[in-house]
Amino acid sequence: MSILSWIENQRKLKLLNAPKYNQPESDGSQGLWTRCDHCGVILYIKHLKENQRVCFGCGYHLQMSSTERIDYLIDTGTWRPFDETVSPCDPLEFRDQKAYTERLKDAQERTGLQDAVQTGTGLLDGIPVALGVMDFNFMGGSMGSVVGEKITRLIEYATQEGLPVILVCASGGARMQEGILSLMQMAKISAALHVHQNCAKLLYISVLTSPTTGGVTASFAMLGDPIFAEPKALIGFAGRRVIEQTLQEQLPDDFQTAEYLLHHGLLDLIVPRSFLKQALSETITLYKEAPLKMQGRIPYGERGPLTKIREEQLRRFAKAPKNPQYSNLVAEFEQLLELLTSDKNMLSSVDVFAPETVNKAFELACGSQTRLDWLNDKTNQFRLRPVF
Ligand SMILES: [Zn+2]
């Protein structure tokens, strides 16, 4: 062995045995400097934040955290968050390289959020709105059962109160770790939006930011009355590579960008971030004068006694009373159900009861005290709308 090859061997050995340092992943929220994802210019974070995270070099819109977005869209001091304590569980006990619970814990510690969305109400240029903002930093903004539930509750609240809903989407799609439970959220949110938009005739604006993909695109992101997007935002369902492999053809360079989608009629407007608040407030102001709005109730049309919606309302009411004062009502309702199930075994669903029975249960559940008076189908307003 020559001396040179010995030195070379020693060097390799040293490299092999050297301790490995795990570089902390830079998330753009710490440190002083960051780099533009598009043109590579080095940016001073303080100035970048003042410029709403828009690159000074090329005008590219970098990712914003949900808190920054709320600060920017909602008038100072008027934000009232909803369901901040709702946090995800791990029903499938899912594990890949890491357990799902660990991933959740990491993300919660890193972002200070319980899940990938913040919802609440506030004033936007003095107009009350219901706003939901997804946070891409929390597990890629994926939509699990908590995201679905929070957004659904926000929409239902907005429907009750007659508020316009704005959802700012930034998501990698449904959360795979929750399997079918996360896919169900797509249908749940869409159903709530249907009542909001088509029955109560209220406004829903979706704002698509980069990236909006997967199950979010396939559900509420594309259901907006007007759909806004940020310039050059990546919006799509499946990824480019998957589509290219399936179709066996080359896709254009600007495929799945906001501009491409606008050109092909999937979006209504591309709004730069600096004008977004103004565009939203002008749209809502225009809509203020719109007729036929329903407020204070979720109208559900002429229903038979056993529709699935009614069943769900009964279920929700019985299992999760919002107010302790309902506990008596719930107990009575459960007693009634027990009474009914005692003579017939194996009854598990509401729809096996006779209509009169369910009506009776309903009367019990919807006392005059109840705040949820839309549960009560005695109100004639519902009769106006035979189908929805
Ligand atoms: Zn740039």
Residues whose N, C-alpha, C, O or C-beta is under 5 A from the ligand:
A	BS01	ZN	C36 H38 C39 G40 V41 C55 G57 C58 G59 Y60
